Amino acid sequence: MARLRNDFPPGVDGLEQMVVPSQNEIEVALKRGPAHYADRPITLSVCDPDNRLGRRPQLAFKRRERTPDTVFRSFLLDRRGRGRFYGWTPVQLEAVAMVPDDATASESGSTEPQIKIRRLSLAEAALLIAFRRTLAFLQIVRLFLAGNRKGAEFRFVRQCDALSAPNYSDWVEAQALAEAGEAGDDVHTWPRRPRILVSIEGTDAAAIVQTRRSLECQTWRDFQEASTAEIDQLLERGEPIDDFLWIRLPAGMRVAPKALERLARPFAFSRDVAVVYCDEDHIDAHGTRDAPFFKPAWNEPLARSGWLPLEGALLRLANIPDGVSLQSASMAQIVLAIAQVSSGTIMHLPRLLLHRGPSCLRSDLRETVVQPKRERPSVSVIVPTRDRADLLEACLKGLFENTAPADLDVIVIDNDSAEPATLALFARYEQSGRIRRIPLAGAFNFSRACNVGVDAARHNLILLLNNDVEPIDCHWLECLAGELDDPTVGAAGNLLLFPDGFVQHGGVTLGAGTVARHSFHFLDPKGDGDKGLLDQRRDMSAVTAACLLTRKDLWHRLGGMDERKLTVAFNDVDYCLKLREAGFRIVWTPSAAMLHRESVSRGADDTPQKLQRFAGEERAMHERWSDALKADPYYNPNLSLIAEEFVLEAHPRTLAARSSA
């Protein structure tokens, strides 16, 4: 069974380093009442000369009748204790409090921090975004000019939340202060003391010297240098190697002083650990660090394509399969071989412990990965709908006229359609035998519609499809079906684009917002804001049910969708989390890209009744999956869940080693 949170003891994953908000909250005075500040852009200024808040304080926004009742956002204060927060407040705001950063706060001093909050006008917020995040502002303008008002509003709010993002040098300084204050543990008390063999790969003598100098500063002294050829010979001799670990460093890569100690720690506490890798950045000749690369937990497709760099990973020699030549294989090939034949756990440590010098920068080259395909798949397609004949007809035409040959069993779940055009469309397709229509009366309940459709399905492959989704390329279904040929995959989703070309769905990120949010929502796929991920087939924690392929037997085994508590929102996330809990993977692929008009026929969740329903669905998800929602393995905890993707979080959510299983 898959673990949605790490089940290792604290000594392995470092859960003692997870963010636990301080109990010493300082209430922020809302002079004009909470309603004045709710669902609006704000600025909050801080003057804390005695450093009682620390360098990375958090703001606690307390919400009325919502789950969770408090959401946290962090920002940095400078060395003088001064700083300013910008952001968009949540709806149903009840109170605001400042939470000190215990890791960097001073216990001395008597001067109370001065905290002032003010609501910003939309014009002020727009000007700030335009000056501080100019490229993002231009994208908002493009969305607006394209008539995509919803996208412009969404991106505007995300950019407001990104205004407080620290620059990288300030962030590095703050994290170093926090690390200096960590209690740590005594390595002499570890149950095992692994021995580390270090290979330096490359011929640049000056770069090799740089790497060796960084090794000389290691807090972990139980290591020795050995060439890759010597490691191969050690493996060939068949000598006992249970306690030997191996790391190969490109010449010019420098390691942080505690790198070997932190990477070795999970191995010391568990023999199940096979590989540990960490985050990295670049360092220039003057010691300036930039270009951080924050990695996901183990993601096999990304490792196979080369998007996920694994140089500098620490491996247990005993887990390397026979026949693998360390001299000729890349680190990615070695780790992939371990993943295929070993039961050992591959762990990601979300700390920046590796610094690439100019001689060993990350490569932008990607391996060509063949997209799995199944020709002539047999698929039952379930399309819930209510009226909007124009959307449904485009969807059905796409299925029957722009889909490569397939045995399609199309089931339309009709939720009280009454418009003459829709009824005529039903009659035409039913009479031709191309669809089966199942009436479903009553209030819209997406979960019930899907459950009814799956029960009636004739094939084991089940495709949930919104009535406003259309194919772009005819091979889309072959690509999705090919993913399900892998017995470890429980569901597959795809890239969905708005008609204007912006991204509707690039996967789902758990914890974004409060429960989950589409990755790269309203992003221009031709830009670089996705860091190349929109071109990458990859594992995800969830995908949208607007286009989701799964198996009927799995659906019934896991109980399908929740018709009672998740009628409209998050039912797809809930189903995907049930799949992952049962040990199955969720795969997202760009090769099956489709057009999605996003709930055009259903409308927005903006009425009091819909907002109340949404709050109930939010509560149900946190009651059921609270731990999972706090720790998406495929999203780095150093990055913000509130602002857009790849925005730094001033106070990382956790620094614990984690696996994707």
N, C-alpha and C positions, 0 to 999 in steps of 0.2 A: 504493500500500500504506500502511495506517495505521501510525503510529509509536506504540508503547506506551511509549516514553520519548522525550524530546526529542532530535532529531538535529541541532539547531542547534549552532554552535560556542559555546564557553564565553562569548564576549562577548555572545551573544544571550540565553541563558537563565540566565546567572549560576550555572552548575553549580559554579563554584568556591565557592559559598556553601552547598553541601549539607553536612549534618551529617556530619562524619568524626570518630568517637570518638577522643579523645586516647589516645596510647599509654602515658601515665603513670598506669596504673591503680593503685589502692590496694586491696589485698585486705581484705575485711571478715571479721573472725574469727567463725567459726560455732562457738562453744564447745561446743555440744551435737551437732555433726555436721549435715551437709546434710539428712538425712532428717527431722530434727526440725522444720525450717523449710519443707520442701517442701509445696506445695499447701495452704498455710495463710495466714491473715492475719498480717502482721508490722508492726512499727513500727521505724523506724531513726532514731536521733537523731544529729545532727552538730553539733560545735562546732569552728569553723575560724576562729579570731581573725585569722590572717594572710591569709585569703582565698585560700588555695592551691587550693581547689576551684572558685572562681568562684561566681557567683550561680545558675547553672543546671546543676549537676552531674547526671550520669546514673548510674543503677545498672545494672550489667551482671549479669544473671542467667544463669549458665552451666548448660546442660542436658546431661545424659548421654544419648548415643545419639539425639539429636534434631537436626532441621534447621529453622531455623538453630540452631547450638549455643549462641548467646548472644542474649538478647532484652534490649532497653534500655528503661528507664523514667526519666523525669526529674522533678525537683522544684526548688523555689526555696529558696535560703538568704537570710536577711535581710542587712542591711548589716553586722551584727556577725559574720556567718558562722555563724549558728545556724539550724537548720531541722529539720523532722521529716518523714519519709516514711512513708506508710501504703500498703499494697497487699497483693494476694494473689499469692503466689509461684507459679511454674510447677511442674508435676510434674517428676519426675526431676531435681530441682535438684542441682547438683554443687558450685557455688561462687558467691560474690557478690563483686563488686568495685565500687569507686567510681571513676567516670571524671570528671576535672576538666573544667570548661568553659573551654577555652583562650581564648575570646573575652573573658571577664571575669575570669579568674584572675590573681592577682598572682604575679610571679616572685620577689619578695623575701619575707623572713620565714623563720624556721627552726622555728616551732612546728608539729608534726605535727597534722593534723586528728584529733579524737577522734570515733570512730564506734562506736556501740553498736546492736546489733540484738536484738530480742526478739519472740518469737511471741505474738500476741494470742489470747485466748480468743474464741470466737464471741460470747459475751455482751458482751465489751468492744467488739468490732467493731460489733455491733448497736447498742450505746449511742452509739458515735461517729456512726454513720450517722443514728440517730434525732435527734441534737442538731444535726449539721452539715448534713444533707441530708434534712430532715424530709419534704418532699413525696415524695421518692424512697422513703423508708422506708415511707410510707403505701401507696405502690403495691406494695411488696414484701408488705406485710400483706394487701392486697387479693388479690394473686395466691395467697397461701397460703390465705386463707379461701375462695377460689373452688376450692380443690383442685388448683391448678396449682403443685405443689411444684417441678417442674423450672424453671418460670418464676421462682418466688421465689428459688431457689438461684442461677439465672443472674444475676438482677438484684442479688442480695446481693453476689456476687463483683464485679460491675461497679461497684457503689457503694463497695466497699472500695478499688478501684483509683482511684475518683474523689476519695477523701478528701484526696489530695495535690494536687489541682488548685488552682492559684494563683487568687487573686482578680484581677480585671482590672487594677486600678491597680498592683499589685505586678508583674504580668506585663509591663505597658507599661514600667515602670521598668527591669526586667531586660533587655528587648529593646532599649531605648534605650542601655543600657550596652554591650551586645554590638555594636550598630550603630556606636557611637562607636569601637570597636576594630577595625572592619573595614578592611582595607587599601584597598579601592576601587581605582579606576584613574583615570588622567588623561584627562578628556574630550577634551583636545586631540590625543590619540593615536587617537581613534575614526576609522574609515575614512570616515564621513560625519557631518556636523553638521546634523541636521534643524532647520528653523526652525518654531517652534510659534506658532500663532495661537490666542489665548484669547478665548472669548466668555463673558460673564457674563450669565446669563438671569434676569430678574426686575425688579421695580419698587421693591422695598424699599431705599431709599437707604442705611440703616444696614447692612443685610445686604450690599449691594454693597461698601461700605467694608471690611467684615470680610474679604471674599474678596480684595479688592485688597491689603489689608495682608499677607495670607498669601503673595500672589504676589510682593510686594516682598522677601520673605525667601528667595526661591528661589536655590539654588546654580546652577541653569541660567538663564543670563541671555539666551539667544538666543530670546526670545519677545516678542510684542507683542499688545496687546489689539485685537480687531476684532469688530464686531457680526456676528450671524448673517446679517443682510442683506448685509453686505459680503462675507462668505464666499460666499454664493450668487452674488453678482455676479462674484466671482473665478472661480467654476466656469463661469459662463455665458460669460465672455470667452474661455475656452479657452486661457488662458495656461499656460506650463509650470509644473506644480505638484508635480513628482516629490518634491521635498525638503520640501514643506510638510506639517506635521502640524496637527491641529485638536483642541481640547478645549473642551467647553462645560460650564461650571460653574454650578449653580444659585446664585443670590445667597444668601449665608450659608454656603456650603460653603467650608471652609478646607482648604488643601493643605499637607501636611508640607513642610518646607524642601527636601528632596531629591525631592519628588514628580515634578516635570517631568523632572529628570535620570534618575530610575529608570525612568519610563515611556518616555522617549525612547530609552533604551539599546538595546532590541531592534531598533528601527527603524534605528539607526546601523550595526548589524552585518548586517542582512539586509533586502533589498528585498522579501522574501516576506511580511514582517509587515504586516498590514493594520490590526489593532486591538490595543491593549493596555489592559486594565482591571485594577483592583486592589481590595483589601479596604477596608472603611470602618467608621467608628463614629460616635457622636454626641459632641458637645461642648457644654457649657452655657455660660452667660454668664460663669462663673468659671473657665473653662478645664478643667473636670473632664470626662474622657472616660469613656463607658460604652457599653453596647449595641453591642458589636462585631458586624459582619456578615462572616463568613468565607465566601467564595464558592467555588463549584466552577470548574473550567476550563470552557471554552465548552460550554454546554448549551442548544441551540436551543429545545426546548420550554419550558424555564424562562424564557428570555428572552422568548418569545412571550407567556407568561402574565403576565409582570411580576414573577414571584418573584425573578428575578435582576436587580437594579438595575444599570444601565449608565451612569448619570450620572457624569460625570468620566472617561469612557473617552477615550483618546487615539487618534485615527484618522489614517490617511494619506489626504489629500484625493484623491489619484489613484485610490483604490479605491472612492470613493463613486460609485454608478451614476448615469448620466444620468437626469434626470427626478425625482430625489429633492430635495424642497424642505427645506432645513435649517431654515427658519423654522417650517414647519408640522409636521414629523415629529419624533417623540420620538427620543431617543437609541437606544432599543431598536429602533425601526422602521428607523433608519438602519443600525445594525449588522446587523440581520436582512437588510436589502437587500444589504449587502456580502457576507454569508455565502451568499446565494443565487446571486449572479452573479460573485463574485470568487474567484480561486484563492488569495487571500492568507490568511495564517494569523491566527486570532484567538487572542490569548494572554492568560493570566491571571497577574498578578504577585501572589503571596500575601503582600503587605505592606500594612499599614494606613497608607495615604497620604492618605486623604480623611476629613475630619471634618465631619459635617453639623451645622449650627447649628439652633437652634429654628425658624428660618423655612423650613427645607428638609428636614424629617424624611422618612424613607422612608414611602412610602404602603403601606397594607395592602390596597389595592384590587387585585384581580386581573382580568385580561382573561378573558373567556369563551373557552375554547379548545375547538373541536369535536373530539370523539373520533372518529378514523377508524373506519369500520365497513365490513365486507363482508357483504352479505346472502347467505344460503344458501351458505356456504363449503363446499368439498369438503376434508375433513380426515381423515387417517389418525391415529387415536388409539392410542397404545401404552401399555398399562397392565401393568407388571410386578407380579406378586403371588405370595404363598405363603399358602394357607389364608386365615383371617380372612374368612369369607363375609359377616359383618355389614358390614365395611368395604367390601368389593368390591361388594356389592349396592347400598349407598348411592351409591357412585361411579357404577355403571352406571345406576341410576335417574336420577341427575342428568344423565347424558349423554343418555339417551333420553326423559326426561320433563320436564326443566327446562333444556333447551337450545333456543333458537330454531331454526327449520328449518335443517337442514344435511345435507349428504351425508356421513355418518359411516362410516368404515371402522375399526371398533374391533377392535384386536388385543390379546388378553390373553396375556402371556408367563407361563406357569405354571411356577413354580420349585418342583417337587416337592410340590404340594399333595396332602394325603392325607385331610383331614377330610371325612366324608360330606356335611356341609352345603355345603362348597365344591364338591365334585364334582357334587352335585345342582344347584347354581347354574350351574355350567358347562354341564351337560346342557340345562337349561332355555333358556339364552340361545343356545347353539349350535343347538339344534333349531329355534329361531325364526329363525335366520339373522342374528341381530343382532350376534354377535361371532364372531371366529375365534380359536381357542385354539392356541397354539404351545407344546408342552412344552419345558422347558429344565431338564435335570437338573444336579445338582451344587451346590456351594456358591454362596451368593448372590453374583451379580456383576451389579450394576446396569448397568454399561457394556455387557456382553455382551448382556443382555436388550434394551437399547435398540437396539444394532446389529442384532440379529436382527429386531426389530420393524420397523426402518426398511427393511431389505432386503425384507421382505414387504409393505410398504405399497403401496397402490394409487394414492394421491394424492401430489402434490408437497408439499403442506402437511402437516407432521408435528407432532403434539402429543404431547410426553412428559407423562404424567400419573400421579402416584402413586395407589395404590389407596385412599388415605385422604383424597382431595380431592373436595369436592362443590361444585356451583355454588350461588351465592346468588341471582343474577339470571340470567334466561334468555338475556340478550344478551351474556354473557361471551365466547363464542367469536367472535361477530361483531366484538367490539372487538379481540380478539387478532389475528384474521385481517386486520382493517383496517390494523393496523400493518405487516403484511408486504406490503401493496400498495405501500409505499414501497420502491423497489429498493435504497435505501441501508441498509435495515434487514435484519439477518441473523437476529435472534431477538427474541421479545417475551415478557415475563413479566408477572406481575400481583401485586396485593395479596392476600396470603393471611392469613387470620385464624384463630386458635384458636377452638374452640367457645365459650370464655368471652368472646370479643370482643377479646382482646389480639392484637397483631400477631405473626404467625409469620414473614412475609417482606415486607419493604419494599424489596427489591432486595438486592444484595450489595456489601459494601465490601471491596476488596482490601487485604490487609495487616492487617486487624483480627484480633486473636488472633495468629496467626503466618502464616496463608495467606489466609483470607477468612472473613467472618462475615455473617450476615443483618443488614441494616440495620434498626434500630428493633425488634429482637427482644424480644418480651414487653413492648412498650410499649403503653400505653393510647392508641388512636387518637383518643379524644375529648379528650385532654389537649393540652398545647402543647409537649411534649418533642421533637416532630418539626419544629417551626417551620413547620408548614404543608406540609411536603414529601410527607406521605402523601396529600394531596389533589392532588398535582401529577404529571401525566404527565411523564416525564423520561428522558433518556439515562442509562444505567448501564454499568459495566464488565462486569457479569455479573448473571444472574438464576438462580434455582433451577430444576433439572429436575423439581421436583415438579409444575410446570405451565409448560412451555416450548414455544413454537411456533417452528418453523424450517422450512427447506425441505429436501426430500430431496436435491436436486441439490447444495446446499451441504454437506450432511452427508457425502455421498460424496466431494465434492471435497476436503474437509478431513480425511478419514479417520475421521469419526465420533468415538466415545469410546474411550478407552484401556482395553482389557480386561485388560491385563497389569499396569500400575502403578497404575491408578486404578479399582479394582473397585467401591468403594462411595462414598468421599468425594471431593469436588473435581472429579469428572469433568465436571460441568456448568460449573464455573468454567473448566476447561481448554478446553472446547469454545467457550465465549464468548470467551476470549482468542484462540483460533485465528480466530474470526470477526473480531474487531477487528484482528488482525494482517493479515487479508486485506482490510481496508478497510471492513468493515460495522459498522453501529451496533447497539447493544442497547437496546431500549426497554422501560421498565416503565410500566404503567398501572394506576391505581386503579379504572378503570371496569369492569374484568373481575374484581372481587373474588370470592374463593372461600373456602370453609372448608377448613382443613387440620388434620388431627390429628397431623401430624409424626411419621412413622416409627413409628407405634404398632405396626405389625405386625413391624417389624424389631428394635425394642428399642434400648437404649443401647449406646454404645461404651465399656463399662466392664470387659470381661474382659481378661486379659493378652493373649489372641490378638487381640482386636479392637484393643487399644491398640497392639500391634506392627504390625498392618496399617495403622492410622491414621498411625503414625510413618513408615512407608514411603511412604504417599501424600503426606504432608507433605514428605518429602524429594524425591519426584519433582516436585512442583510448584515447589519452590525451584530445583531443577536446571534446570527448563525455563523458568520465568517469574520468576526472582528480581528482575530489574529492574522488571518490571511490578507485582509484588506490593508493592514499596516505594513506588510512586508512582501510586496510584489518582487519575486526573485529576478524578474527580467527588467527591473528598473532600479537604478543605483540610488542608495539612500543618501548620497551626498547631493542629490539633485532635488529641486523643488517639485512638490506635487500640486502646488497652487498655481504658479506661473506656468509659462510654456515650457516645453521640453528643453533639457540641457541648460537650465538656469540654476546656478549654484544655490544651495540651501545653506544659510549662514551657520545653522546648528544641525549637523547631520543627524538623521533619525536613529541610526545605529552604526556601529563600527564592527559589528559581529560578523565572523565568517559565516557564510551561508551556502546552502546547496539549492539547486532548482528542483530537487525531488520532493 
